[in-house]
Amino acid sequence: MTKLSITNLTNSPFDLEGGHRLPAMGSVTEHFSDDYAAALRLSPGVQVSEPAEDAELDALRAQAEELGIEVDGRWGAKRLETEIAKARKA
């Protein structure tokens, strides 16, 4: 499953996988199967992007793991930054 932000570039709403509805000229952020995500990326009627917050969190998690920190999946950006700062001081 891939979490994506989908923006409708048309004036018509349409249904997405999983019972989600994409409003006309609107956006949703949801998890989609990899096959469905690939199909969405090929559609000219939508703009597909990965949510920025997830990319930032993934980068912080990777940085923390490189420093030997056991990352809890519930931690947000602030907690990760705090733990990274502690590890660098040690």
Summary of the structure (lengths in Angstrom):
residues: 90
radius of gyration: 17.2
end to end distance: 36.9
largest distance: 55.4
contacts: 220
relative contact order: 0.17
helix: 44%
strand: 23%
